[in-house]
Amino acid sequence: MRALLSREVGDAIRDYIVEHGLKPGDALPSEGELATLLDVGKTSVREALRRLEAHGVVEVRRGRGLFVGAFSFGPLIEHLPYGLQADNVPLRQLLQARRALEEGLVCEVARVITAEDLDRLDDLVEQMRAHTVDGRVPAEVDQAFHQALFAPLGNPFVLQLIDVFWSIFRRASDRIVLDLRRPTAEDHAAIVDALRSGDRAAMTDAVARHFEDLQRSLDAEVNSPLADEVNSPLADEVKSPLADGADEPS
């Protein structure tokens, strides 16, 4: 009964945020004020706030008060159902969703990308070439490329969504090792060349080829008779730095 009341109080606090048009960083009433507003005890408010803080809805700043939390997919990833994080997740579908996002947005990037942005992407491709081992790109450089590719859009939602795909894919596939024989750095270089050319068809084709290589490698591993016996870290191309306990930010 107490847990139910805590959830109801949490829902009421969410409703308060929406109804008052509060944005991330805006102050909320104090714990005592919320208890009075909602006509409940402070204990119920305190428990509800703990839940909301865990989900990133509110932020408790010690000595300063309560504030609306900044939007982040991080809490969503941490609270994914076990079934989604297990190694039997349909990885093809996850890869398909990420491909749709990046193919769909690359032409939008072309509208706003600058020469400086392209130089940054060139730099990351050169880092890939310099550090590639056995045809595999270091995970942190790969993720940095995809973040830099879509950063010109100025849309933090897109960047967080890309990070979500990285993190979920890694969590779901830690038993699979992808063997990427084709130089992945060249796939990324082709994307930059297409952006520089201004050819929209070439842009989407370059992104598609990159994901087709990933898809073929995934299919080969999943269909391998040894697939069920593999128990090793995910290949660098799809491994997120978050897996190693790094701070939050192909």
C-alpha positions in Angstrom: 0.0 0.0 0.0 2.9 2.3 0.9 4.6 1.6 -2.4 1.4 2.3 -4.3 1.0 5.7 -2.5 4.7 6.5 -3.3 4.0 5.9 -7.0 0.8 8.0 -6.9 2.7 10.8 -5.3 5.4 10.5 -8.0 2.8 10.7 -10.7 1.3 13.8 -9.0 4.8 15.5 -9.0 5.2 14.7 -12.7 1.8 16.2 -13.4 2.8 19.3 -11.4 5.9 19.7 -13.6 3.9 19.4 -16.8 1.0 21.6 -15.6 3.3 24.4 -14.5 5.4 24.2 -17.7 8.6 23.7 -15.8 11.8 23.0 -17.7 15.0 21.2 -16.8 16.8 23.3 -14.1 13.7 25.0 -12.8 13.1 24.9 -9.1 10.4 22.7 -7.5 8.6 23.3 -4.2 10.4 21.9 -1.2 9.6 18.5 0.2 7.4 20.0 2.9 5.6 22.2 0.4 4.9 19.2 -1.9 3.5 17.3 1.1 1.1 20.2 1.8 0.2 20.6 -1.9 -0.6 16.9 -2.3 -2.1 16.4 1.1 0.3 13.5 1.9 3.0 12.8 4.5 6.6 13.9 4.0 7.7 10.2 4.1 5.6 9.5 0.9 7.0 12.6 -0.8 10.5 11.6 0.2 10.1 8.1 -1.3 8.5 9.4 -4.4 11.4 11.9 -4.9 13.9 9.0 -4.6 12.1 7.2 -7.4 12.0 10.3 -9.5 15.6 11.1 -8.9 16.6 7.6 -9.9 14.7 8.1 -13.2 16.3 11.5 -13.8 12.9 13.4 -13.5 14.1 15.5 -10.5 17.5 16.5 -9.2 18.2 16.9 -5.5 20.9 19.6 -4.9 22.0 19.3 -1.4 21.5 22.5 0.5 19.8 24.2 -2.5 16.6 22.3 -3.0 14.7 20.3 -5.7 14.9 21.0 -9.4 13.5 19.5 -12.6 16.1 17.1 -14.0 17.8 17.5 -17.4 16.5 15.1 -20.0 18.6 12.0 -20.4 18.2 8.5 -21.7 20.7 7.2 -19.1 18.1 6.3 -16.5 16.1 4.5 -19.2 19.1 2.3 -20.1 19.8 1.5 -16.5 16.2 0.4 -15.9 15.6 -1.6 -19.0 13.9 -4.9 -18.4 16.3 -7.8 -18.1 14.9 -9.4 -21.2 16.0 -6.5 -23.3 19.5 -6.6 -21.8 19.9 -10.3 -22.2 22.0 -11.8 -25.0 18.9 -13.0 -26.9 17.8 -9.5 -27.8 17.0 -9.2 -31.6 20.2 -7.4 -32.4 19.3 -7.1 -36.1 16.3 -5.0 -35.1 18.5 -2.7 -32.9 21.0 -2.3 -35.8 18.1 -1.7 -38.2 16.7 1.1 -36.0 20.1 2.8 -35.7 20.7 2.5 -39.4 17.3 4.2 -40.1 18.2 7.1 -37.8 21.6 7.8 -39.3 20.5 7.3 -42.9 17.5 9.5 -42.4 19.5 12.3 -40.8 22.8 12.4 -42.8 21.3 14.6 -45.6 20.1 17.0 -42.9 23.7 17.2 -41.6 24.8 18.2 -45.1 22.6 21.3 -44.9 24.4 22.7 -41.9 27.9 21.1 -41.7 30.9 23.4 -41.9 34.4 23.0 -43.3 35.6 22.9 -39.7 33.1 20.1 -39.0 34.4 18.1 -42.0 38.0 18.7 -40.9 37.1 17.2 -37.5 35.6 14.1 -39.2 38.7 13.8 -41.3 40.8 13.9 -38.2 38.8 11.1 -36.6 39.1 9.0 -39.7 42.9 9.4 -39.6 42.8 8.4 -35.9 40.9 5.3 -37.0 43.5 4.4 -39.6 46.3 5.0 -37.2 44.9 2.9 -34.4 43.0 0.2 -36.2 43.9 -3.3 -35.2 43.0 -6.3 -37.4 40.5 -4.2 -39.2 38.7 -3.0 -36.1 38.3 0.6 -35.1 38.8 1.6 -31.4 35.4 2.0 -29.9 35.9 5.4 -28.4 37.1 6.8 -31.8 34.2 5.2 -33.6 31.6 6.6 -31.2 33.3 10.0 -31.3 32.9 9.9 -35.1 29.2 9.3 -35.1 28.7 12.0 -32.4 30.8 14.5 -34.4 28.9 13.5 -37.6 25.5 14.6 -36.1 26.7 17.3 -33.7 26.1 20.0 -36.4 22.4 19.4 -36.1 22.5 21.0 -32.7 20.0 18.4 -31.5 21.1 16.8 -28.1 18.1 14.4 -28.4 19.7 12.8 -31.5 23.1 12.5 -29.9 21.7 10.9 -26.8 19.6 8.5 -29.0 22.8 7.4 -30.8 24.4 6.8 -27.4 21.4 4.7 -26.4 21.8 2.4 -29.4 25.5 2.0 -28.5 24.8 1.1 -24.9 21.8 -1.2 -25.6 23.6 -3.0 -28.4 26.6 -3.6 -26.2 24.5 -4.8 -23.2 22.5 -7.1 -25.4 25.4 -8.7 -27.3 28.3 -9.3 -24.9 28.6 -12.9 -26.1 29.1 -11.9 -29.7 32.4 -11.1 -31.4 32.0 -9.4 -34.8 34.8 -10.0 -37.2 35.1 -6.9 -39.4 37.5 -7.8 -42.1 36.8 -4.8 -44.3 38.7 -1.7 -43.2 36.0 0.1 -41.2 37.9 3.4 -41.3 37.3 3.5 -45.1 33.6 3.2 -44.5 33.7 6.3 -42.4 36.0 8.1 -44.9 33.4 7.4 -47.6 30.7 9.1 -45.5 32.9 12.2 -45.1 33.7 12.3 -48.8 30.0 12.0 -49.7 29.2 14.9 -47.4 31.9 17.0 -48.9 30.6 16.2 -52.4 27.1 17.4 -51.6 25.7 14.3 -53.4 22.6 13.3 -51.3 22.4 9.8 -52.8 26.1 9.2 -52.2 25.6 10.2 -48.5 22.8 7.7 -47.8 24.6 5.1 -49.8 27.8 5.5 -47.8 25.9 5.2 -44.5 24.0 2.2 -45.8 27.3 0.4 -46.9 28.7 1.0 -43.4 25.7 -0.7 -41.7 25.6 -3.4 -44.3 29.1 -4.4 -43.3 28.0 -4.5 -39.7 24.9 -6.5 -40.6 26.8 -9.1 -42.6 29.3 -9.6 -39.8 26.5 -10.0 -37.3 24.6 -12.5 -39.5 27.8 -14.5 -39.9 28.4 -14.6 -36.2 24.8 -15.5 -35.3 24.7 -18.2 -37.9 28.0 -19.7 -36.9 27.8 -23.1 -35.2 30.2 -21.8 -32.6 27.9 -18.8 -31.8 26.4 -20.3 -28.7 29.8 -21.1 -27.3 31.2 -17.7 -27.6 31.6 -15.8 -24.4 33.8 -12.8 -24.9 33.5 -9.0 -25.1 31.7 -7.3 -28.1 33.9 -6.3 -30.9 35.2 -2.7 -30.9 32.9 -1.6 -33.6 29.8 -1.9 -31.4 31.3 -1.8 -28.0 30.5 1.3 -25.9 33.0 2.9 -23.6 30.2 2.9 -21.0 30.7 -0.9 -20.6 34.0 -0.2 -18.9 32.5 2.1 -16.3 33.5 5.2 -18.1 31.6 8.4 -17.6 28.6 8.9 -19.9 29.2 10.6 -22.9 29.2 2.0 -34.7 
